[in-house]
Every structure is written in structure tokens, then in C-alpha cells.
Amino acid sequence: MTEQHEFDKDYWERHWHQAHHDRPGAMSTSPAHPYLAREIGALTPGSALDAGCGAGAEAISLAAHGWQVTAVDISSVALARAAERATESGVSERVRWVEADLTTWAPETRFDLVTTHYAHPAMPQLAFYDRVAGWVAPGGTLLIVGHLHTSEATAPGHGHGRGHGHGSGHGSGHGHPPDEASVTLADITAGLDGSTWEIVTAEEHRRTVPGRDVPLYDVVVRATRRP
């Protein structure tokens, strides 16, 4: 039977405590997701929201490249590590860390960039993507990196791999993501109305990561909100 997850605050606090216990230092050294630089590198820096920032690798990378970042996560453990890393990286003045539940929290403004990487809050995955898409300013960019739903990637009996939580730290586990945390490319693009969005990137990828027993299956979608 496939294990079910609540993805609530207690779950993520346990997740990040365990991640730190199993791999001391990894939360402070994991690089930003490989798709971030490729998809965002040519954009003019502005305001950015990292929804489900985890240990902060993507938020810190954005800040280092000139973005003013609001980084949100439900886990105080992950945010504490992220803030330490931002200070060590010399970008703390460019990142605002927010501890909040993304199923209820909402920003007071829209952003030039909204990005989310493997984040799974306690709500349906596609509903979460629709929610964060509403926080993109006209002319701004939405970047979604999620777990691709495939028969192999969601095989029964495989638990939620360590490092598949909010944001960075991804890629260090050994299992597959659960069904409720994975999506198809068609599901995401179908939710982006053509009158509102121009889809720039819509891709599926299979990649291997050092320290993992199984490959990662990723879905990457970048879209621009029409002015």
C-alpha cells in the first residue's frame, strides 16, 4: 500500500530534523536546483517569491544574482538553516524569510518571479500551483519544478525520499515521491489559461543525483503572465 502523507507543519518539522540528522551539513551546502539558472538566468532581476523554500538554496542563489527575495516555508527548522546560510553567503539583506503555511498565507503584493521547487503543502498539488500562480505580477514569470507522475516514479512501496521536501535539500533521499505529491506536465499546462499565460518551457526530465538509489523524474514549466 502506498504511504500517505499529510504534509502539515509537524510533517515538515520532522522531515527537516531528520534530514539534518542523517546528513549533517547538507542543508548548508546543497546547490540550487539545476533548472533555476537555466530558466531564470536571462531575466532582469526584480522581486521574487520562493514558495516552499526549504533550506534556502534557490532563494540564496536568486539573491546572489540580484533578486530581492521573499522566501516562505512552513518549517522553522529549515528557515533557521536557510537564514544562517544566507548570512554566510553575504546576501541576507536581499532575502526576507517568512515562516508560514502556504495553504493560507498570501503576499500583500505580486512578484516579478514566483518559483517553487518540489514543494508539497497540505493541499492538492495542482491547487497549490494555481494558488501561487496568482501571485505573479503582469509581465512576470512563474517557474514550477515538480515531481513528474509516472508509473516508475510513483511505484507502490517506495516512500517519500529524504530531500523531497520544500525547496532545497532535494535529491538526497532514496525513495520515490508519493502519488499525491506528483503531477503530469499536461496537468500543469492545462491550468495555465492561454489568455493569461504564455508558456515558455514545458518539459519532462529524468536525471540521476549522487547519493540517490533511484532517478528523479522532474516536470519543469516556465510561463510568463501576459501584461
Solvent accessible surface area in square Angstrom, and as a share of the most:
residue,aa,sasa,rsa
1,M,226,1.01
2,T,31,0.18
3,E,102,0.46
4,Q,131,0.58
5,H,28,0.12
6,E,129,0.58
7,F,10,0.04
8,D,58,0.30
9,K,81,0.34
10,D,92,0.47
11,Y,29,0.11
12,W,0,0.00
13,E,28,0.12
14,R,148,0.54
15,H,14,0.06
16,W,1,0.00
17,H,112,0.50
18,Q,71,0.32
19,A,11,0.08
20,H,59,0.26
21,H,139,0.62
22,D,61,0.32
23,R,105,0.38
24,P,103,0.65
25,G,35,0.34
26,A,14,0.11
27,M,7,0.03
28,S,46,0.30
29,T,99,0.57
30,S,15,0.09
31,P,104,0.65
32,A,30,0.23
33,H,3,0.01
34,P,79,0.50
35,Y,14,0.05
36,L,5,0.03
37,A,77,0.60
38,R,121,0.44
39,E,9,0.04
40,I,7,0.04
41,G,63,0.60
42,A,108,0.84
43,L,51,0.26
44,T,119,0.69
45,P,60,0.38
46,G,25,0.24
47,S,38,0.24
48,A,0,0.00
49,L,0,0.00
50,D,1,0.00
51,A,0,0.00
52,G,0,0.00
53,C,0,0.00
54,G,0,0.00
55,A,1,0.01
56,G,0,0.00
57,A,3,0.03
58,E,0,0.00
59,A,0,0.00
60,I,14,0.07
61,S,29,0.19
62,L,5,0.02
63,A,2,0.01
64,A,67,0.52
65,H,131,0.59
66,G,31,0.30
67,W,8,0.03
68,Q,87,0.39
69,V,2,0.01
70,T,11,0.06
71,A,0,0.00
72,V,0,0.00
73,D,0,0.00
74,I,16,0.08
75,S,0,0.00
76,S,48,0.31
77,V,24,0.14
78,A,0,0.00
79,L,15,0.07
80,A,55,0.43
81,R,67,0.25
82,A,0,0.00
83,A,37,0.29
84,E,91,0.41
85,R,32,0.12
86,A,0,0.00
87,T,90,0.53
88,E,137,0.62
89,S,59,0.38
90,G,52,0.50
91,V,14,0.08
92,S,51,0.33
93,E,126,0.56
94,R,77,0.28
95,V,13,0.08
96,R,137,0.50
97,W,57,0.20
98,V,21,0.12
99,E,93,0.42
100,A,18,0.14
101,D,52,0.27
102,L,2,0.01
103,T,32,0.19
104,T,107,0.62
105,W,49,0.17
106,A,58,0.45
107,P,24,0.15
108,E,183,0.82
109,T,86,0.50
110,R,122,0.45
111,F,9,0.04
112,D,65,0.33
113,L,0,0.00
114,V,0,0.00
115,T,0,0.00
116,T,1,0.00
117,H,0,0.00
118,Y,1,0.00
119,A,0,0.00
120,H,2,0.01
121,P,5,0.03
122,A,54,0.42
123,M,51,0.23
124,P,99,0.63
125,Q,11,0.05
126,L,74,0.37
127,A,42,0.32
128,F,0,0.00
129,Y,11,0.04
130,D,100,0.52
131,R,66,0.24
132,V,0,0.00
133,A,6,0.05
134,G,33,0.32
135,W,24,0.08
136,V,0,0.00
137,A,19,0.15
138,P,83,0.52
139,G,43,0.41
140,G,4,0.04
141,T,7,0.04
142,L,0,0.00
143,L,0,0.00
144,I,1,0.00
145,V,0,0.00
146,G,1,0.01
147,H,2,0.01
148,L,11,0.05
149,H,75,0.33
150,T,36,0.21
151,S,106,0.69
152,E,94,0.42
153,A,1,0.01
154,T,15,0.09
155,A,27,0.21
156,P,105,0.66
157,G,69,0.66
158,H,74,0.33
159,G,31,0.30
160,H,25,0.11
161,G,3,0.03
162,R,79,0.29
163,G,1,0.01
164,H,0,0.00
165,G,0,0.00
166,H,2,0.01
167,G,0,0.00
168,S,0,0.00
169,G,8,0.07
170,H,24,0.11
171,G,3,0.03
172,S,14,0.09
173,G,0,0.00
174,H,106,0.47
175,G,12,0.11
176,H,8,0.04
177,P,9,0.05
178,P,4,0.03
179,D,61,0.31
180,E,59,0.27
181,A,1,0.00
182,S,11,0.07
183,V,7,0.04
184,T,44,0.25
185,L,34,0.17
186,A,71,0.55
187,D,60,0.31
188,I,6,0.03
189,T,33,0.19
190,A,89,0.69
191,G,54,0.52
192,L,17,0.09
193,D,84,0.43
194,G,51,0.49
195,S,92,0.59
196,T,43,0.25
197,W,15,0.05
198,E,90,0.40
199,I,68,0.35
200,V,71,0.41
201,T,15,0.08
202,A,45,0.35
203,E,63,0.28
204,E,95,0.43
205,H,55,0.24
206,R,149,0.54
207,R,53,0.19
208,T,103,0.60
209,V,29,0.17
210,P,127,0.80
211,G,57,0.55
212,R,24,0.09
213,D,110,0.57
214,V,28,0.16
215,P,18,0.12
216,L,2,0.01
217,Y,24,0.09
218,D,0,0.00
219,V,0,0.00
220,V,0,0.00
221,V,0,0.00
222,R,41,0.15
223,A,0,0.00
224,T,36,0.21
225,R,32,0.12
226,R,105,0.38
227,P,150,0.94
